[in-house]
Amino acid sequence: ARNLVQVSGGSAKVLGGEASFDGGTQADGSLRFSVQGTASAEGLRRAAEMGPLARLAASASGQTNYRLNLGFVGGQSEITLGSTLGGLALDLPAPLKKPADAAWPLRLETRLAPDGKRDSVRFELGSVVAAQYQRELPAEGPAIVARGAIGVLEPVPPMPERGVQAVLALP
């Protein structure tokens, strides 16, 4: 017998703000949840498990709303995260300095390959930064970047066969 999980109207305090969520076991056996919430700069700073995002929050203030779709397929996770970042300020050098009232659409998406041994990652932060990666997912240990491309104030270049290519246009 298969374990079934269903949540409707769930709520939690996450990343310094309130979040509501729904979801559960799907027909294909995966778990999928839809989350809407608010995250504060302070809550992000305290979330050490978020790695670079927690470190970036050291230069942030305020709070912002977000939407998150979270899935678990064959022991691996898939996410789609979106926010306007409205209400969140970034006190960083240009081009990453952002006033709280500015909207910088943020999108982060990870998708598993059909074989479950690889995934792709896409990241966009307004017209400032965009990146895409393909990662290998070993049975043990962290994901390994196989190839990727980053654009800063430039479109993302084509991904090389191996390694990471970046194009930056800085004043």
Phi and psi restraints in degrees (value plus and minus 20) as a CYANA .aco file:
   2 ARG   PHI    -111.2   -71.2
   2 ARG   PSI     118.6   158.6
   3 ASN   PHI     -98.0   -58.0
   3 ASN   PSI     107.5   147.5
   4 LEU   PHI    -130.0   -90.0
   4 LEU   PSI     116.9   156.9
   5 VAL   PHI    -147.2  -107.2
   5 VAL   PSI     111.7   151.7
   6 GLN   PHI    -158.8  -118.8
   6 GLN   PSI     112.5   152.5
   7 VAL   PHI    -148.2  -108.2
   7 VAL   PSI     110.8   150.8
   8 SER   PHI    -152.5  -112.5
   8 SER   PSI     105.0   145.0
   9 GLY   PHI      51.4    91.4
   9 GLY   PSI       9.7    49.7
  10 GLY   PHI     -92.5   -52.5
  10 GLY   PSI     134.2   174.2
  11 SER   PHI    -164.2  -124.2
  11 SER   PSI     133.9   173.9
  12 ALA   PHI    -179.1  -139.1
  12 ALA   PSI     140.6   180.6
  13 LYS   PHI    -117.8   -77.8
  13 LYS   PSI      96.2   136.2
  14 VAL   PHI    -156.9  -116.9
  14 VAL   PSI     116.4   156.4
  15 LEU   PHI      33.9    73.9
  15 LEU   PSI      17.2    57.2
  16 GLY   PHI      59.4    99.4
  16 GLY   PSI      -9.6    30.4
  17 GLY   PHI    -166.7  -126.7
  17 GLY   PSI     156.1   196.1
  18 GLU   PHI    -105.7   -65.7
  18 GLU   PSI     124.8   164.8
  19 ALA   PHI    -157.0  -117.0
  19 ALA   PSI     123.3   163.3
  20 SER   PHI    -139.0   -99.0
  20 SER   PSI     126.9   166.9
  21 PHE   PHI    -169.0  -129.0
  21 PHE   PSI     135.0   175.0
  22 ASP   PHI    -161.6  -121.6
  22 ASP   PSI     134.7   174.7
  23 GLY   PHI     127.4   167.4
  23 GLY   PSI    -187.6  -147.6
  24 GLY   PHI     136.4   176.4
  24 GLY   PSI    -177.5  -137.5
  25 THR   PHI     -89.5   -49.5
  25 THR   PSI     112.6   152.6
  26 GLN   PHI    -119.7   -79.7
  26 GLN   PSI     149.6   189.6
  27 ALA   PHI     -78.2   -38.2
  27 ALA   PSI     -50.7   -10.7
  28 ASP   PHI    -104.7   -64.7
  28 ASP   PSI     -17.1    22.9
  29 GLY   PHI      71.9   111.9
  29 GLY   PSI     -28.1    11.9
  30 SER   PHI     -96.6   -56.6
  30 SER   PSI     141.1   181.1
  31 LEU   PHI    -124.9   -84.9
  31 LEU   PSI     111.6   151.6
  32 ARG   PHI    -157.4  -117.4
  32 ARG   PSI     115.6   155.6
  33 PHE   PHI    -153.0  -113.0
  33 PHE   PSI     126.2   166.2
  34 SER   PHI    -135.3   -95.3
  34 SER   PSI     108.2   148.2
  35 VAL   PHI    -147.0  -107.0
  35 VAL   PSI     118.6   158.6
  36 GLN   PHI    -146.8  -106.8
  36 GLN   PSI     114.7   154.7
  37 GLY   PHI    -184.8  -144.8
  37 GLY   PSI    -193.9  -153.9
  38 THR   PHI    -144.9  -104.9
  38 THR   PSI     114.9   154.9
  39 ALA   PHI    -140.5  -100.5
  39 ALA   PSI     118.9   158.9
  40 SER   PHI    -125.2   -85.2
  40 SER   PSI     136.4   176.4
  41 ALA   PHI     -78.4   -38.4
  41 ALA   PSI     -62.2   -22.2
  42 GLU   PHI     -83.0   -43.0
  42 GLU   PSI     -62.6   -22.6
  43 GLY   PHI     -83.2   -43.2
  43 GLY   PSI     -58.7   -18.7
  44 LEU   PHI     -86.9   -46.9
  44 LEU   PSI     -58.7   -18.7
  45 ARG   PHI     -81.5   -41.5
  45 ARG   PSI     -56.3   -16.3
  46 ARG   PHI     -98.9   -58.9
  46 ARG   PSI     -29.3    10.7
  47 ALA   PHI    -112.3   -72.3
  47 ALA   PSI      52.7    92.7
  48 ALA   PHI     -76.8   -36.8
  48 ALA   PSI     -49.5    -9.5
  49 GLU   PHI     -86.0   -46.0
  49 GLU   PSI     -32.3     7.7
  50 MET   PHI    -108.4   -68.4
  50 MET   PSI     -15.5    24.5
  51 GLY   PHI      34.4    74.4
  51 GLY   PSI    -138.4   -98.4
  52 PRO   PHI     -79.1   -39.1
  52 PRO   PSI     -53.5   -13.5
  53 LEU   PHI     -84.6   -44.6
  53 LEU   PSI     -59.5   -19.5
  54 ALA   PHI     -85.3   -45.3
  54 ALA   PSI     -59.2   -19.2
  55 ARG   PHI     -88.4   -48.4
  55 ARG   PSI     -59.3   -19.3
  56 LEU   PHI     -83.1   -43.1
  56 LEU   PSI     -54.3   -14.3
  57 ALA   PHI     -85.7   -45.7
  57 ALA   PSI     -35.6     4.4
  58 ALA   PHI     -81.0   -41.0
  58 ALA   PSI     -43.7    -3.7
  59 SER   PHI    -124.1   -84.1
  59 SER   PSI      -6.0    34.0
  60 ALA   PHI    -131.7   -91.7
  60 ALA   PSI     138.5   178.5
  61 SER   PHI    -165.5  -125.5
  61 SER   PSI     137.3   177.3
  62 GLY   PHI      73.3   113.3
  62 GLY   PSI    -180.2  -140.2
  63 GLN   PHI    -170.0  -130.0
  63 GLN   PSI     143.1   183.1
  64 THR   PHI    -169.2  -129.2
  64 THR   PSI     136.7   176.7
  65 ASN   PHI    -108.2   -68.2
  65 ASN   PSI     133.7   173.7
  66 TYR   PHI    -167.1  -127.1
  66 TYR   PSI     142.9   182.9
  67 ARG   PHI    -146.5  -106.5
  67 ARG   PSI     117.3   157.3
  68 LEU   PHI    -156.5  -116.5
  68 LEU   PSI     110.1   150.1
  69 ASN   PHI    -130.8   -90.8
  69 ASN   PSI     104.4   144.4
  70 LEU   PHI    -144.0  -104.0
  70 LEU   PSI     108.6   148.6
  71 GLY   PHI    -150.7  -110.7
  71 GLY   PSI     129.8   169.8
  72 PHE   PHI    -144.8  -104.8
  72 PHE   PSI      95.3   135.3
  73 VAL   PHI    -145.8  -105.8
  73 VAL   PSI      97.9   137.9
  74 GLY   PHI      33.9    73.9
  74 GLY   PSI      18.1    58.1
  75 GLY   PHI      63.5   103.5
  75 GLY   PSI     -22.0    18.0
  76 GLN   PHI    -132.9   -92.9
  76 GLN   PSI     134.3   174.3
  77 SER   PHI    -123.9   -83.9
  77 SER   PSI     130.6   170.6
  78 GLU   PHI    -146.9  -106.9
  78 GLU   PSI     117.8   157.8
  79 ILE   PHI    -156.5  -116.5
  79 ILE   PSI     132.3   172.3
  80 THR   PHI    -154.4  -114.4
  80 THR   PSI      97.0   137.0
  81 LEU   PHI    -139.5   -99.5
  81 LEU   PSI     113.0   153.0
  82 GLY   PHI    -159.8  -119.8
  82 GLY   PSI     124.9   164.9
  83 SER   PHI    -181.0  -141.0
  83 SER   PSI     134.1   174.1
  84 THR   PHI    -105.7   -65.7
  84 THR   PSI     -33.8     6.2
  85 LEU   PHI      42.0    82.0
  85 LEU   PSI      -6.7    33.3
  86 GLY   PHI     -81.6   -41.6
  86 GLY   PSI     112.6   152.6
  87 GLY   PHI      76.1   116.1
  87 GLY   PSI     -32.4     7.6
  88 LEU   PHI    -128.4   -88.4
  88 LEU   PSI     105.6   145.6
  89 ALA   PHI    -122.1   -82.1
  89 ALA   PSI     125.7   165.7
  90 LEU   PHI    -140.0  -100.0
  90 LEU   PSI     100.1   140.1
  91 ASP   PHI    -119.6   -79.6
  91 ASP   PSI      54.8    94.8
  92 LEU   PHI    -146.1  -106.1
  92 LEU   PSI     142.9   182.9
  93 PRO   PHI     -82.1   -42.1
  93 PRO   PSI     133.4   173.4
  94 ALA   PHI     -77.4   -37.4
  94 ALA   PSI     123.2   163.2
  95 PRO   PHI    -113.2   -73.2
  95 PRO   PSI      -6.2    33.8
  96 LEU   PHI    -119.1   -79.1
  96 LEU   PSI      -7.8    32.2
  97 LYS   PHI    -100.7   -60.7
  97 LYS   PSI     105.1   145.1
  98 LYS   PHI    -154.2  -114.2
  98 LYS   PSI     101.6   141.6
  99 PRO   PHI     -91.8   -51.8
  99 PRO   PSI     134.9   174.9
 100 ALA   PHI     -79.8   -39.8
 100 ALA   PSI     -53.9   -13.9
 101 ASP   PHI    -103.2   -63.2
 101 ASP   PSI     -25.2    14.8
 102 ALA   PHI    -102.4   -62.4
 102 ALA   PSI     122.4   162.4
 103 ALA   PHI    -118.9   -78.9
 103 ALA   PSI     100.2   140.2
 104 TRP   PHI    -141.7  -101.7
 104 TRP   PSI      76.9   116.9
 105 PRO   PHI     -76.1   -36.1
 105 PRO   PSI     104.3   144.3
 106 LEU   PHI    -128.4   -88.4
 106 LEU   PSI     113.8   153.8
 107 ARG   PHI    -162.0  -122.0
 107 ARG   PSI     109.1   149.1
 108 LEU   PHI    -149.5  -109.5
 108 LEU   PSI     108.8   148.8
 109 GLU   PHI    -159.6  -119.6
 109 GLU   PSI     112.3   152.3
 110 THR   PHI    -140.8  -100.8
 110 THR   PSI     118.6   158.6
 111 ARG   PHI    -155.2  -115.2
 111 ARG   PSI     113.2   153.2
 112 LEU   PHI     -98.1   -58.1
 112 LEU   PSI     122.8   162.8
 113 ALA   PHI     -94.2   -54.2
 113 ALA   PSI     135.5   175.5
 114 PRO   PHI     -74.8   -34.8
 114 PRO   PSI     -50.4   -10.4
 115 ASP   PHI     -98.1   -58.1
 115 ASP   PSI     -29.2    10.8
 116 GLY   PHI      51.6    91.6
 116 GLY   PSI     -15.4    24.6
 117 LYS   PHI    -122.8   -82.8
 117 LYS   PSI     -25.9    14.1
 118 ARG   PHI    -161.0  -121.0
 118 ARG   PSI     139.2   179.2
 119 ASP   PHI    -163.5  -123.5
 119 ASP   PSI     148.6   188.6
 120 SER   PHI    -140.0  -100.0
 120 SER   PSI     127.0   167.0
 121 VAL   PHI    -146.7  -106.7
 121 VAL   PSI     112.2   152.2
 122 ARG   PHI    -145.7  -105.7
 122 ARG   PSI     117.3   157.3
 123 PHE   PHI    -157.0  -117.0
 123 PHE   PSI     113.9   153.9
 124 GLU   PHI    -157.9  -117.9
 124 GLU   PSI     114.5   154.5
 125 LEU   PHI    -148.0  -108.0
 125 LEU   PSI      73.0   113.0
 126 GLY   PHI      31.4    71.4
 126 GLY   PSI    -158.4  -118.4
 127 SER   PHI    -120.2   -80.2
 127 SER   PSI      -5.0    35.0
 128 VAL   PHI    -110.2   -70.2
 128 VAL   PSI     -73.5   -33.5
 129 VAL   PHI    -155.5  -115.5
 129 VAL   PSI     117.9   157.9
 130 ALA   PHI    -162.3  -122.3
 130 ALA   PSI     124.8   164.8
 131 ALA   PHI    -169.2  -129.2
 131 ALA   PSI     133.8   173.8
 132 GLN   PHI    -163.4  -123.4
 132 GLN   PSI     122.3   162.3
 133 TYR   PHI    -158.1  -118.1
 133 TYR   PSI     135.2   175.2
 134 GLN   PHI    -140.2  -100.2
 134 GLN   PSI     110.2   150.2
 135 ARG   PHI    -142.1  -102.1
 135 ARG   PSI     128.4   168.4
 136 GLU   PHI    -110.2   -70.2
 136 GLU   PSI     119.6   159.6
 137 LEU   PHI    -134.8   -94.8
 137 LEU   PSI      69.3   109.3
 138 PRO   PHI     -86.7   -46.7
 138 PRO   PSI     137.8   177.8
 139 ALA   PHI     -80.5   -40.5
 139 ALA   PSI     -53.3   -13.3
 140 GLU   PHI    -144.3  -104.3
 140 GLU   PSI     122.1   162.1
 141 GLY   PHI      70.9   110.9
 141 GLY   PSI     159.1   199.1
 142 PRO   PHI     -95.8   -55.8
 142 PRO   PSI     144.7   184.7
 143 ALA   PHI     -85.1   -45.1
 143 ALA   PSI     130.2   170.2
 144 ILE   PHI    -139.8   -99.8
 144 ILE   PSI     103.8   143.8
 145 VAL   PHI     -89.7   -49.7
 145 VAL   PSI     101.3   141.3
 146 ALA   PHI    -110.7   -70.7
 146 ALA   PSI     -60.2   -20.2
 147 ARG   PHI    -181.7  -141.7
 147 ARG   PSI     137.7   177.7
 148 GLY   PHI    -190.6  -150.6
 148 GLY   PSI     153.1   193.1
 149 ALA   PHI    -170.5  -130.5
 149 ALA   PSI     122.1   162.1
 150 ILE   PHI    -152.3  -112.3
 150 ILE   PSI     117.4   157.4
 151 GLY   PHI    -144.6  -104.6
 151 GLY   PSI     107.0   147.0
 152 VAL   PHI    -136.1   -96.1
 152 VAL   PSI      93.8   133.8
 153 LEU   PHI      37.0    77.0
 153 LEU   PSI       4.5    44.5
 154 GLU   PHI    -167.2  -127.2
 154 GLU   PSI     134.7   174.7
 155 PRO   PHI     -82.0   -42.0
 155 PRO   PSI     133.6   173.6
 156 VAL   PHI     -85.8   -45.8
 156 VAL   PSI     108.1   148.1
 157 PRO   PHI     -93.5   -53.5
 157 PRO   PSI     147.5   187.5
 158 PRO   PHI     -82.1   -42.1
 158 PRO   PSI     125.7   165.7
 159 MET   PHI     -93.3   -53.3
 159 MET   PSI     115.9   155.9
 160 PRO   PHI     -92.8   -52.8
 160 PRO   PSI     149.9   189.9
 161 GLU   PHI     -82.2   -42.2
 161 GLU   PSI     -58.0   -18.0
 162 ARG   PHI    -162.8  -122.8
 162 ARG   PSI     130.3   170.3
 163 GLY   PHI      66.8   106.8
 163 GLY   PSI    -194.3  -154.3
 164 VAL   PHI    -145.2  -105.2
 164 VAL   PSI     113.7   153.7
 165 GLN   PHI    -132.8   -92.8
 165 GLN   PSI     117.3   157.3
 166 ALA   PHI    -148.8  -108.8
 166 ALA   PSI     123.3   163.3
 167 VAL   PHI    -146.0  -106.0
 167 VAL   PSI     104.1   144.1
 168 LEU   PHI    -144.5  -104.5
 168 LEU   PSI     119.4   159.4
 169 ALA   PHI    -144.4  -104.4
 169 ALA   PSI      74.3   114.3
 170 LEU   PHI    -130.5   -90.5
 170 LEU   PSI     121.9   161.9
